[in-house]
Amino acid sequence: MRIPPTSFLSRPATTMDVERAYKRVQFMVNSAGLRKDIYLNKRYEKPYLKRRRLKSERHRMKFAIEVQRRVQLISVMKLKGM
């Protein structure tokens, strides 16, 4: 689940301590993908390199999901005694 990039800017201030608030902001920044976007926008990325990078990222995500699915299947099979 991605958080909209501007959603963390309008959070109300509460009486929580500074460290906890900082960790919360860091979590929101990381989950929104802002740090990655800032890093990627530092320099120009050629279109063919961008396509290659995005293709690789998609493949990594699909592979991770497939591995997770297989592990769940194997754990179910172990429970059934197969």
Backbone as ProteinMPNN parsed JSONL, in Angstrom:
{"seq_chain_A": "MRIPPTSFLSRPATTMDVERAYKRVQFMVNSAGLRKDIYLNKRYEKPYLKRRRLKSERHRMKFAIEVQRRVQLISVMKLKGM", "coords_chain_A": {"N_chain_A": [[0.842, -1.17, 0.0], [0.683, 2.113, -0.93], [1.371, 5.317, 0.304], [0.0, 8.486, -0.352], [2.181, 11.024, -1.662], [2.005, 13.567, -0.405], [0.632, 13.216, 1.925], [1.828, 12.905, 4.437], [2.61, 15.42, 5.081], [0.61, 16.891, 6.213], [0.043, 16.109, 8.808], [-1.306, 16.275, 12.079], [0.247, 17.863, 14.891], [1.12, 16.249, 17.847], [1.394, 15.415, 21.357], [3.527, 13.67, 21.457], [6.859, 12.326, 21.92], [9.923, 13.627, 20.463], [11.638, 11.799, 19.171], [9.985, 9.612, 18.596], [8.134, 10.821, 16.897], [9.826, 11.53, 14.786], [10.619, 8.98, 13.871], [8.172, 8.108, 12.968], [7.647, 9.873, 10.842], [9.792, 9.169, 9.183], [9.055, 6.538, 8.567], [6.72, 7.025, 7.088], [7.769, 8.469, 4.927], [9.465, 6.55, 3.78], [7.623, 4.516, 3.129], [6.076, 5.798, 1.252], [7.798, 5.98, -0.805], [9.389, 8.154, -1.328], [12.093, 8.685, -0.786], [13.431, 7.023, -2.565], [12.534, 8.097, -4.997], [13.661, 10.667, -4.878], [16.368, 10.029, -4.922], [16.555, 8.836, -7.462], [15.914, 10.969, -9.114], [18.065, 12.66, -9.015], [19.916, 12.577, -11.056], [19.791, 12.516, -14.646], [18.039, 9.912, -16.195], [18.44, 7.715, -18.743], [15.992, 6.816, -21.205], [15.986, 4.073, -22.087], [17.438, 2.828, -20.089], [15.824, 3.342, -17.916], [13.536, 1.867, -18.593], [14.655, -0.69, -18.496], [15.385, -0.855, -15.781], [12.862, -0.61, -14.526], [11.617, -2.887, -15.533], [13.191, -4.85, -14.371], [12.628, -4.358, -11.659], [9.897, -4.976, -11.607], [10.044, -7.697, -12.232], [11.462, -8.658, -10.013], [9.599, -8.19, -7.977], [7.461, -9.863, -8.789], [8.773, -12.328, -8.674], [9.378, -12.521, -5.93], [6.798, -12.65, -4.866], [5.948, -15.059, -5.978], [7.764, -16.874, -4.808], [7.024, -16.586, -2.145], [4.432, -17.59, -2.298], [4.958, -20.253, -2.986], [6.327, -21.136, -0.704], [4.289, -20.969, 1.195], [2.582, -22.916, 0.147], [4.142, -25.218, 0.451], [4.337, -25.296, 3.235], [1.678, -25.791, 3.907], [1.392, -28.295, 2.746], [3.156, -29.743, 4.374], [1.807, -29.621, 6.797], [-0.389, -31.188, 6.198], [0.818, -33.581, 5.945], [2.069, -34.531, 3.662]], "CA_chain_A": [[0.0, 0.0, 0.0], [1.471, 3.339, -1.016], [0.779, 6.519, 0.886], [0.211, 9.63, -1.246], [3.392, 11.745, -1.262], [1.784, 14.754, 0.419], [-0.214, 12.926, 3.079], [2.535, 13.056, 5.699], [2.867, 16.832, 5.329], [-0.505, 17.523, 6.909], [-0.257, 15.403, 10.048], [-1.369, 17.19, 13.227], [1.267, 17.662, 15.92], [0.579, 15.794, 19.126], [2.336, 15.564, 22.463], [4.494, 12.575, 21.495], [8.233, 12.796, 21.982], [10.521, 13.962, 19.172], [12.181, 10.596, 18.539], [8.865, 8.83, 18.071], [7.587, 11.562, 15.758], [10.8, 11.408, 13.696], [10.508, 7.625, 13.327], [6.9, 8.032, 12.249], [7.836, 10.583, 9.572], [10.681, 8.341, 8.371], [8.263, 5.42, 8.067], [5.826, 7.526, 6.047], [8.59, 8.821, 3.765], [9.917, 5.311, 3.152], [6.507, 3.778, 2.545], [5.596, 6.529, 0.081], [8.796, 5.862, -1.858], [9.961, 9.471, -1.622], [13.553, 8.617, -0.755], [13.85, 6.413, -3.83], [12.274, 9.07, -6.058], [14.661, 11.732, -4.781], [17.639, 9.468, -5.382], [16.504, 8.611, -8.91], [15.796, 12.239, -9.823], [19.284, 13.458, -8.907], [20.54, 12.616, -12.374], [18.929, 12.093, -15.742], [18.094, 8.488, -16.501], [18.064, 7.513, -20.139], [14.749, 6.031, -21.275], [16.176, 2.629, -22.18], [17.873, 2.369, -18.773], [14.651, 3.387, -17.045], [12.721, 0.691, -18.936], [15.351, -1.874, -17.995], [15.277, -0.844, -14.322], [11.48, -0.897, -14.145], [11.368, -4.288, -15.858], [13.862, -5.63, -13.338], [11.868, -4.201, -10.419], [8.664, -5.765, -11.736], [10.407, -9.11, -12.161], [11.808, -8.955, -8.629], [8.361, -8.251, -7.198], [6.743, -11.081, -9.168], [9.538, -13.463, -8.171], [9.191, -12.574, -4.479], [5.429, -13.115, -4.618], [5.902, -16.48, -6.334], [8.489, -17.613, -3.772], [6.17, -16.557, -0.96], [3.319, -18.505, -2.549], [5.475, -21.624, -2.924], [6.621, -21.446, 0.696], [3.001, -21.225, 1.841], [2.096, -24.199, -0.353], [4.932, -26.273, 1.085], [3.964, -25.378, 4.652], [0.369, -26.455, 3.955], [1.632, -29.709, 2.454], [3.768, -30.341, 5.56], [0.764, -29.781, 7.806], [-1.248, -32.294, 5.787], [1.609, -34.806, 6.003], [2.392, -34.988, 2.311]], "C_chain_A": [[0.891, 1.238, 0.0], [0.682, 4.501, -0.44], [1.001, 7.661, -0.096], [1.36, 10.495, -0.75], [3.162, 12.929, -0.338], [1.013, 14.454, 1.695], [0.515, 13.122, 4.399], [2.804, 14.52, 6.037], [1.782, 17.476, 6.176], [-0.898, 16.776, 8.183], [-0.302, 16.39, 11.208], [-0.286, 16.851, 14.251], [0.582, 17.252, 17.214], [1.664, 15.931, 20.186], [3.352, 14.425, 22.528], [5.921, 13.13, 21.47], [8.83, 12.919, 20.574], [11.012, 12.715, 18.447], [11.076, 9.767, 17.892], [8.253, 9.51, 16.844], [8.516, 11.45, 14.553], [10.72, 10.029, 13.05], [9.228, 7.476, 12.506], [7.006, 8.708, 10.881], [8.722, 9.761, 8.643], [9.92, 7.158, 7.773], [7.358, 5.869, 6.922], [6.591, 7.88, 4.779], [9.026, 7.56, 3.032], [8.772, 4.569, 2.481], [5.934, 4.488, 1.325], [6.583, 6.445, -1.074], [9.468, 7.177, -2.207], [11.479, 9.432, -1.675], [14.087, 8.04, -2.07], [13.66, 7.392, -4.986], [13.306, 10.193, -6.05], [15.999, 11.24, -5.302], [17.652, 9.314, -6.899], [16.452, 9.913, -9.695], [17.037, 13.124, -9.701], [19.951, 13.627, -10.267], [19.546, 12.119, -13.413], [19.134, 10.61, -16.001], [17.595, 8.295, -17.927], [16.853, 6.585, -20.208], [14.968, 4.521, -21.335], [16.67, 2.058, -20.846], [16.708, 2.358, -17.782], [13.749, 2.186, -17.314], [13.341, -0.576, -18.364], [15.216, -1.979, -16.472], [13.863, -1.206, -13.875], [11.116, -2.35, -14.424], [11.979, -5.19, -14.791], [13.104, -5.548, -12.012], [10.577, -5.003, -10.46], [8.965, -7.25, -11.592], [10.73, -9.508, -10.723], [10.563, -9.089, -7.763], [7.582, -9.527, -7.501], [7.437, -12.318, -8.612], [9.337, -13.622, -6.671], [7.798, -13.089, -4.128], [5.322, -14.608, -4.896], [6.624, -17.331, -5.291], [7.642, -17.69, -2.508], [5.008, -17.54, -1.112], [3.766, -19.961, -2.442], [5.77, -22.039, -1.485], [5.329, -21.738, 1.446], [2.44, -22.575, 1.421], [2.833, -25.347, 0.322], [4.567, -26.406, 2.558], [2.6, -26.044, 4.819], [0.532, -27.945, 3.703], [2.258, -30.41, 3.657], [2.729, -30.574, 6.645], [-0.147, -30.963, 7.486], [-0.508, -33.622, 5.792], [1.952, -35.363, 4.639], [3.876, -35.068, 2.116]], "O_chain_A": [[1.763, 1.375, 0.858], [-0.519, 4.639, -0.672], [2.103, 7.792, -0.629], [1.507, 10.686, 0.457], [4.048, 13.267, 0.447], [0.762, 15.368, 2.48], [-0.117, 13.474, 5.395], [3.189, 14.83, 7.165], [2.02, 18.513, 6.796], [-2.06, 16.815, 8.586], [0.569, 17.253, 11.316], [0.05, 15.683, 14.446], [-0.417, 17.848, 17.618], [2.725, 16.5, 19.931], [3.982, 14.235, 23.568], [6.15, 14.264, 21.049], [8.289, 12.37, 19.614], [10.823, 12.589, 17.237], [11.227, 9.283, 16.77], [7.898, 8.845, 15.871], [8.051, 11.293, 13.424], [10.75, 9.914, 11.825], [9.213, 6.799, 11.478], [6.515, 8.182, 9.882], [8.442, 9.662, 7.448], [10.117, 6.816, 6.607], [7.241, 5.18, 5.908], [6.113, 7.621, 3.675], [8.966, 7.502, 1.804], [8.935, 4.048, 1.378], [5.361, 3.839, 0.45], [6.246, 6.8, -2.204], [10.059, 7.3, -3.28], [12.086, 10.084, -2.525], [15.081, 8.525, -2.61], [14.525, 7.505, -5.855], [13.771, 10.618, -7.107], [16.684, 11.949, -6.039], [18.651, 9.626, -7.548], [16.905, 9.954, -10.839], [17.052, 14.233, -10.235], [20.481, 14.692, -10.584], [18.594, 11.404, -13.1], [20.263, 10.119, -16.023], [16.471, 8.666, -18.264], [16.701, 5.685, -19.382], [14.227, 3.764, -20.708], [16.349, 0.917, -20.512], [16.615, 1.481, -16.923], [13.253, 1.558, -16.379], [12.642, -1.429, -17.816], [14.963, -3.059, -15.94], [13.682, -2.009, -12.959], [10.393, -2.974, -13.647], [11.366, -6.168, -14.362], [12.955, -6.554, -11.319], [10.201, -5.635, -9.473], [8.237, -7.976, -10.915], [10.32, -10.574, -10.265], [10.475, -9.982, -6.921], [7.099, -10.197, -6.588], [6.782, -13.246, -8.136], [9.145, -14.738, -6.188], [7.642, -13.876, -3.195], [4.682, -15.34, -4.142], [6.137, -18.402, -4.929], [7.556, -18.743, -1.877], [4.648, -18.237, -0.163], [3.057, -20.799, -1.884], [5.49, -23.172, -1.095], [5.283, -22.667, 2.254], [1.883, -23.301, 2.245], [2.218, -26.336, 0.72], [4.495, -27.52, 3.075], [2.391, -26.787, 5.779], [-0.107, -28.765, 4.362], [1.924, -31.562, 3.933], [2.758, -31.595, 7.333], [-0.618, -31.656, 8.388], [-1.127, -34.677, 5.66], [2.109, -36.575, 4.494], [4.337, -35.435, 1.035]]}, "name": "protein", "num_of_chains": 1, "seq": "MRIPPTSFLSRPATTMDVERAYKRVQFMVNSAGLRKDIYLNKRYEKPYLKRRRLKSERHRMKFAIEVQRRVQLISVMKLKGM"}
